[in-house]
């Protein structure tokens, strides 16, 4: 008669231990994934900052003035106000 409650206690303990281990493994997996995502985020932010710097250098007035002075662009000129056509959106 004492064997039946003991078996139930052992099975219940094994079930609870299994659930705990499963939950702990899932938590560990999520922590590892969070670290990986943070690393990817830092890489993407660094790339964004690099591209912003490259863009700022590209549209720099000093660079644009230097390009305007080159002989190959000497034929280009600023259009007069009456030569500019604007399109209205429907």
N, C-alpha and C positions, 0 to 999 in steps of 0.2 A: 503494500500500500504506500509506502514512503517513496517508492521508486518513481511513481507517476508525477508528483509535484517536483521532484528533483529533475526529471527529464524536461518538464515544462520550463523550469528555471534556466536550465542549460540552453534550451532552444531559444528562449526569449533573450538571454544574454548574447547568444551568437547572432541573433537577428539584429539586436541593437548595436552590437559591435560592427556588424557589416554595414549598417546604415551610417554609422559614424565614420567609418573608413571611406565609404563612398562620398559622403559630404565633404570630408577633409580633402580627398583627392580632387574633387571638383573645385574647391576653393583654391587649392594649390595651382590647378590648371588655369584658373582665372587670374591669379596673381602673375603667373608667367606670361600670360597673354597681355596683361596690362603693362608689364615691363617692355614687352616687344612693341606695343602700340605707342608707348611714350618715346621709345627710341626712334620709331618711324616718324612721329610728330616732330621731334627735334631735327631730323634730317630734312623734312619738308620745310620747316621754318627756316633752316639755314639756306636751303635752295631758294626760297621766296625772297629772303634778304639779299642773296647774291643777285637774283634777277632784278630786284628793285634798284640795287646799286648800278647794275649794268644799264638799266633803262635811264636812270638819272644821268649817267655819263653819256648815253646816246643822245639825249635831248638837251645836253648842256649848251648854253648859249656860246660859250667859248669854242666848243667843237663845231657848232653850226656856223659860226663866223669864219672859222678856219676853212671849212668846206666851201663856203661862199667865195672865198678868195682864190680858190683853185681855178686854173685856166680851163679845165674841162666843164666847169659850171658857169663860165663867164657869160654865156648866151642867155642864161636864165635871168628873169627880172621879176620884181614884185608887180602884180597886176594892178591897174588903176581901179578905183572904186566903181566906175561905170562899166568896167569889163567883167566884173564879178556877177555871176548869175546865181540866184538862190532858188531852190526848188521848194515849193510848199507841199507839205504832207497833206494827203486827201483826208 
